[in-house]
Structure formats: C-alpha cells, structure tokens
Amino acid sequence: MARDFLRNKAAIVGLGATEFSKDSGRTEIQLGVEAIMSALNDAGIDPADVDGMATYTMDNNPEIELHRLIGGRELKFFSRAHYGGGAACAPVMHAAMAVATGVADVVVVYRAMNERSGFRFGQGGLLTEDPNAFETVDFGWYFPHGLMTPASWVAMFAQRYLHETEATSEDFGRIAVGARDFASTNPAAWFYQKPLTLEEHQAAKWVAEPLRLFDCCQESDGAVAMVIVSAERAKDLQQTPVMIRGAAQGAKDQQRMMTSFYRDSLMDLPEMQCVADGLYSMSGLGPDDIQTAVLYDHFTPFVLPQLEAFGFAERGKACNFVREGHHLRGGKLPVNTHGGQIGEAYIHGLNGVAEGVRQVRGSSVNQVAGVEHVLVTAGTGVPTSGVILGTP
C-alpha cells in the first residue's frame, strides 16, 4: 500500500489559544470555546461550517457541547485518541484523514485543560478506581514498588539510558536550559524572561533520581485549537496553509502505558521509531530536510532517544548532539522554539503542534530562518504520534 496517501492532502488554516496559567479561573469548556473561536477567526471560517472535531480521551469537553456552544449545525466526524500526551499529533492525523476522504469539510482539533488548578496528572495515582478497569489492574504491578508517578516511571528509563551511554545528568540539563532560553523570549510562555543556567539545573532537588526538578515539565491551565481543511479548500482562505506532509501513530511490542519495563532494551523508544519510519515514508523526507523540531519534553531524558529515533544523532550518541549545542538557538536543529512544555506550558503537546504551525507560517517569536519542514512529536513512553508540517 502506498504510504503517501495523506501527503499534502490537508492543511492547517487556523490557530487559536488562550493564555497559559496556573489558575485559569474558567471551566475547561469555556477555555475550549475561546481557543476554538480564536482559531476559526484566524482561518476566516464561520463556526457553523465546522462538521468535525478531534481531541484526546483524557478530556472533559464533550464534542457535541463545544460544537453546540460555537454555533455548529451538523457534526459528521468526531474522534478521540488515547494514551495521554501520546495523542498530541493523532487528532491532527485523524482530521487530515477525515477531510482528505471527504468525510468532513472543516475539522477542529482542540485540547482544553485545567491541569494545574484542576486534576494534576503529575501527582500520579489512578484515573479511575474501578477494579475492573484494565489500567487499574496493570498499574497494580508497579504501585507496590513505589512506581506511582510519571516521573518515577520515566526515571527507570532515564537511569538505564545513562548506564548504557556516555550521557550524564548535565545532558538532561542542556535540554532544559535550551527550552528555557526559548521560553525567555516568548511572551506567551510561563517562564518568559526567566532563563535557566546549567548550574541551576544541577543544583535543583531530585524528583525521582536521575530526574531533577527542571527535568520535569510544568502543570498548566489553558487551551489550544486549530482548524484543518482539505488542501483544495485551503487555497481560498485568508491564511497561508500549513501543509500536513506526513502523520503517523505508533505502538510496538511489549508496549505499556509508560511502564514498558519488560522490553529487551530500555534505552530506546521503539514506538517513536515506528512513528519516524511512518513520517519519513509518507512525506518522502528525511532528517536532513527538517529545519526545526518540536520534540515532546514532558521529561528531558526522552528528548535524547527521540533525536536518535529520527536520525538526528546515532543511537546512544544524542548527548554529543546537545553538548555541541545543535538544539539551541542558532543551532543546526533548534528544538522547542516556543520553550516546550518545560518552558512555555503543558497543554498535553498541542501547544507544540501550534508552534510547528507558526514556524511554517514564519510567525514564531523565535523564528528559524528558511523553514520548509517542521517535525512535531507527541508523548514518549506511551503509544505515540507525530506530524511533519511544511510550506505550500
């Protein structure tokens, strides 16, 4: 089967977001409506024309309610992707498939959450106490050993990565420092005008060794939305379209929900390798064609194997990539130019897709020169997804 069936068939034509905060003072539904209306206004599309919606399973915003509140008339397509932040790019893929096949004409992708003032993912624990739920049973193998939070789960992989490579905690710190540098010049970022030094990173307290405080992303309130239409319809709208060159989802053998501890190796991300293979195959591109990347950074250690999975560094050698500063401002592959989830906000990765759109549009506050293609990835350690965005 041809893998290029989605290449350039759909485009992102509208982008909207609320402010990012630690206490929004609004319901998640209100945040969602604000971001969606902003995205539709950006695209120049009447809310009544929206006939598709895509989001995450971990969402308190029913599609039919948001569709009603924005003034929608007919909803022909709706989908949700599971596995937390691993869903960040999947709704974009679903939307692209819907408009490319004619199932829907205008699909809104959204994520709205009070993840700091409301339910905090970082505190760990179960999403449900139903004893029959699969995840309740699954996590029963880890909780008795103290593995109860996302930080503790990622720490297992991070420790093994340090053991098998020449990487050190300072290399994790270099990821955090780079993100905070970009955030410091981004007025939308929580850490605007607040850069971080490597010394400050190394002096920070342990959260779950080898993760220090600044290796962990923020908890944020806010919303992001975008509008996706067919490439043909995009030609007549007010914004220059951002083309979806490739989109992919991926899960691999022995996959668990952030606890894939029984694989032969814990230093790789095979699910992200699956996504990388799919993206490069669909887009016809390779690592040398990417000018900037938005790599999911809920925890800094997982940025390193992502660089390896996509061919920007050899296996186990991403530490050299960051030591040479290639991921920094002015580097050969600036990473997370919005500040990432470390520095801007944690909107479950959809704010990273938004930054990819801005880079292609040429409107990022930390614009990389000569951008033709941007790679965006979703959550790591879980079944995941990714997109490559490009110029018309």
C-alpha positions in Angstrom: 0.0 0.0 0.0 1.3 3.5 -0.9 2.3 5.3 2.3 2.0 8.8 0.8 -1.8 8.8 0.8 -2.1 11.8 3.1 0.9 13.8 1.8 -0.3 17.4 1.1 -4.0 16.4 1.1 -4.9 18.5 4.2 -3.7 21.8 5.7 -3.9 23.6 9.0 -5.5 27.0 8.3 -6.4 28.4 11.7 -4.7 28.6 15.0 -6.0 29.8 18.4 -5.1 29.6 22.1 -5.9 31.1 25.4 -3.3 32.4 27.8 -1.3 29.8 29.7 -1.5 30.0 33.5 -1.6 28.1 36.8 -5.2 29.1 37.6 -7.4 30.0 34.6 -10.4 30.8 36.7 -12.6 29.3 33.9 -14.1 25.9 33.2 -12.3 23.7 30.7 -15.3 24.1 28.4 -15.0 27.8 28.4 -11.3 27.6 27.6 -12.1 25.2 24.7 -14.7 27.5 23.2 -12.3 30.5 23.5 -9.5 28.7 21.7 -11.7 27.3 19.0 -13.4 30.6 18.2 -10.0 32.2 18.0 -8.8 29.5 15.6 -11.9 29.9 13.4 -11.5 33.7 13.3 -7.8 33.2 12.3 -8.9 30.9 9.5 -11.8 33.1 8.4 -14.3 30.2 8.7 -17.9 30.5 10.0 -18.3 28.3 13.2 -21.5 27.0 11.6 -19.3 25.3 8.9 -17.5 23.1 11.5 -18.5 19.5 10.9 -15.7 17.6 12.5 -13.9 17.6 15.9 -10.9 15.7 17.2 -9.3 15.6 20.6 -7.9 13.3 23.3 -9.7 10.7 25.5 -8.4 12.4 28.7 -10.7 15.4 28.1 -13.7 16.8 30.0 -15.0 18.7 26.9 -17.7 16.8 25.0 -17.5 17.3 21.3 -21.3 17.9 21.0 -21.2 20.5 23.8 -18.4 22.5 22.2 -19.9 22.2 18.8 -23.2 23.5 20.2 -21.6 26.4 22.0 -19.7 27.7 19.0 -22.9 27.6 16.9 -22.2 24.4 14.9 -25.0 22.9 12.8 -24.0 19.4 11.8 -21.3 17.2 13.2 -20.3 14.5 10.7 -17.0 13.3 12.3 -15.6 13.1 15.8 -12.7 11.1 17.2 -10.5 10.8 20.3 -7.0 9.4 20.7 -5.9 7.7 23.9 -2.6 7.4 25.9 -2.3 10.9 27.2 0.3 13.1 25.6 0.9 10.3 23.0 -2.3 11.7 21.4 -0.9 15.1 20.7 -0.4 14.7 17.0 -3.0 11.9 16.5 -6.1 14.2 16.3 -4.3 16.2 13.5 -3.8 12.9 11.7 -7.5 11.9 12.2 -8.6 15.3 11.0 -6.4 15.1 7.9 -7.9 11.7 7.1 -11.4 13.0 7.5 -11.0 16.0 5.2 -8.9 14.0 2.6 -11.5 11.4 2.3 -14.5 13.8 2.2 -15.9 12.6 5.5 -15.9 16.1 6.8 -15.0 19.6 5.4 -13.9 21.6 8.4 -12.4 19.7 11.4 -11.4 21.4 14.7 -8.6 19.9 16.8 -8.6 21.1 20.4 -7.2 20.5 23.8 -8.5 22.4 26.9 -7.4 21.6 30.4 -7.1 22.9 33.9 -4.2 20.6 34.6 -2.7 22.7 37.4 -5.8 24.1 39.1 -7.9 21.0 38.5 -6.7 17.4 38.1 -2.9 17.2 38.2 -1.5 14.4 36.0 1.9 14.7 37.7 0.6 13.7 41.1 0.2 10.1 39.9 -2.4 7.6 41.0 -5.2 6.1 39.1 -7.6 7.9 36.8 -10.4 5.5 37.9 -10.8 3.3 41.0 -12.9 0.8 39.0 -11.3 -2.5 40.0 -12.3 -4.0 36.6 -10.6 -1.3 34.5 -7.5 -2.5 32.7 -5.3 0.3 33.8 -6.2 -0.3 37.5 -5.0 -3.9 37.2 -2.0 -3.0 35.1 -0.6 -0.4 37.5 -1.1 -2.9 40.3 2.2 -4.4 39.2 4.1 -1.1 39.7 2.4 0.8 42.6 3.5 -1.6 45.3 7.1 -0.9 44.3 6.7 2.9 44.7 6.4 3.5 40.9 3.3 5.7 41.2 4.0 8.9 39.2 5.0 9.7 35.7 8.4 10.9 37.0 9.1 7.6 38.7 8.2 5.7 35.5 10.4 7.8 33.3 13.2 7.7 35.8 13.6 3.9 35.2 14.3 4.5 31.5 16.5 7.5 32.2 18.7 5.6 34.6 19.2 2.8 32.1 19.9 5.3 29.3 22.7 6.8 31.5 24.0 3.4 32.3 24.3 2.3 28.6 25.6 5.6 27.1 28.0 8.3 27.9 25.2 10.7 28.7 25.0 12.4 32.1 22.5 14.4 34.1 24.1 17.5 32.7 22.9 16.4 29.2 19.4 16.4 30.5 20.1 19.8 31.9 21.2 21.1 28.5 17.8 20.2 27.1 16.1 22.1 29.9 18.4 25.1 29.5 17.7 25.3 25.8 13.9 25.2 26.3 14.1 27.9 28.9 16.2 30.1 26.7 13.5 30.0 24.0 10.8 30.5 26.7 12.5 33.5 28.0 11.9 35.4 24.7 8.3 34.1 24.3 5.7 36.4 25.9 3.2 33.5 25.9 5.5 31.3 28.0 5.1 30.9 31.7 8.9 31.3 32.0 9.1 34.4 29.9 12.2 36.4 30.8 13.3 33.6 33.2 16.2 31.7 31.6 17.8 28.8 33.4 21.5 28.0 33.8 23.1 24.6 33.8 24.3 25.3 37.3 20.8 26.0 38.5 19.6 22.8 36.9 22.3 20.7 38.6 21.6 22.3 42.0 17.8 21.6 41.8 16.3 19.0 44.1 15.7 15.4 43.0 12.2 14.5 42.0 12.9 10.9 41.1 16.6 10.2 40.5 18.0 10.8 38.0 15.3 13.4 37.3 15.8 16.8 38.9 13.1 19.5 39.3 13.8 21.2 36.0 13.8 17.8 34.1 10.0 17.8 34.6 7.5 19.8 32.6 5.0 22.2 34.0 1.4 21.7 35.0 -0.7 24.3 33.2 -4.1 25.6 32.6 -5.1 26.7 29.0 -6.3 25.6 25.6 -5.1 25.3 22.1 -7.2 24.7 18.9 -6.6 24.5 15.2 -8.6 24.2 12.1 -7.9 21.6 9.3 -9.4 21.5 5.9 -8.6 19.9 2.5 -5.7 21.3 0.5 -8.1 22.4 -2.1 -10.3 24.4 0.3 -7.3 25.9 1.9 -6.4 27.8 -1.2 -9.4 30.1 -0.8 -8.8 31.0 2.9 -7.1 34.1 4.4 -4.1 32.3 5.9 -1.3 30.7 4.0 -1.9 27.0 4.5 0.4 24.8 6.6 0.5 21.5 4.7 0.5 18.2 6.5 3.3 16.4 4.8 3.0 13.3 7.0 1.2 12.0 10.0 1.6 8.7 11.9 0.8 6.9 15.1 2.8 4.1 16.6 3.0 1.4 19.3 5.4 -1.5 19.4 6.0 -4.9 21.0 5.8 -5.1 24.8 4.1 -1.7 24.9 2.7 -0.5 28.2 1.3 2.8 29.4 4.6 4.5 30.4 5.8 1.3 32.0 7.3 -0.8 29.2 9.8 -2.2 31.6 9.9 -5.7 30.1 11.4 -4.9 26.7 14.9 -6.1 25.7 16.2 -2.6 26.0 15.0 0.4 28.0 17.2 3.0 26.3 15.2 3.2 23.0 11.7 4.4 22.1 10.6 1.8 19.5 7.1 3.3 19.3 8.7 6.6 18.3 10.9 4.8 15.8 7.7 3.4 14.3 6.3 6.9 14.0 9.6 8.2 12.5 9.5 5.5 9.8 5.9 6.3 9.0 6.5 10.0 8.8 9.6 9.8 6.6 7.9 7.2 4.3 4.7 9.3 3.9 6.4 12.6 3.5 9.3 11.4 1.3 11.6 13.4 3.6 14.5 12.6 5.9 16.3 14.2 8.8 18.3 16.5 6.5 15.0 18.0 5.3 13.9 19.2 8.7 14.9 22.7 9.8 13.5 22.7 13.3 11.7 20.2 15.6 9.2 20.3 18.4 10.1 17.2 20.5 7.7 16.2 23.3 9.5 17.2 26.5 7.3 16.2 29.4 10.7 14.9 30.8 14.0 15.9 29.4 15.6 12.4 29.2 13.2 11.3 26.5 14.3 14.1 24.2 17.6 12.3 23.6 16.3 9.0 22.2 13.8 11.0 20.1 16.8 12.7 18.4 18.2 9.2 17.7 14.9 7.7 16.5 14.6 10.4 13.9 18.1 10.1 12.7 19.5 13.4 14.0 22.0 11.5 16.1 23.4 8.0 16.2 21.9 5.5 18.8 23.3 6.4 22.2 25.1 9.5 20.9 22.4 12.2 21.3 24.4 13.5 24.3 27.1 14.7 21.8 24.3 16.5 19.8 23.3 18.6 22.7 26.8 19.1 24.0 27.6 20.7 20.7 24.6 22.9 21.0 22.8 21.8 17.8 19.4 22.0 19.6 19.9 25.6 20.7 19.1 29.0 19.3 21.2 29.3 16.1 21.9 25.5 16.1 21.5 23.2 13.1 18.2 21.9 14.6 16.6 24.3 17.0 14.4 22.3 19.3 11.2 23.5 21.0 11.5 27.2 19.9 8.4 28.1 21.9 10.0 26.9 25.1 8.5 23.4 25.1 6.4 22.0 27.9 9.4 22.8 30.1 9.3 26.5 29.4 6.0 27.5 27.7 3.2 25.4 29.1 2.0 21.8 29.3 -1.1 21.6 27.1 -0.6 17.9 26.5 1.6 18.7 23.5 -0.9 20.5 21.3 0.9 23.8 22.0 3.9 22.1 20.4 1.9 21.5 17.2 0.8 25.1 17.3 4.5 26.2 17.4 5.1 23.9 14.4 2.4 25.8 12.6 3.9 29.2 13.5 7.3 28.1 12.3 6.0 27.2 8.9 3.9 30.4 8.7 7.0 32.4 9.7 5.3 33.9 12.7 7.1 32.4 15.6 8.6 34.7 18.2 11.8 32.6 17.8 11.6 32.1 14.1 14.1 29.8 12.5 15.3 31.1 9.1 14.4 29.3 5.9 11.9 26.8 7.4 10.3 24.5 4.9 9.6 21.5 7.2 9.0 21.1 10.9 8.8 17.8 12.8 6.4 17.6 15.8 6.3 14.6 18.1 3.8 13.5 20.8 4.3 11.9 24.2 7.0 9.4 24.8 6.9 6.2 26.8 3.4 5.6 25.6 1.8 4.8 22.2 2.5 7.9 20.4 2.2 10.0 17.2 3.9 12.7 15.1 3.5 15.0 12.2 5.7 16.8 9.6 4.4 20.2 8.6 5.5 22.1 5.5 5.2 25.1 3.3 2.6 25.1 0.4 
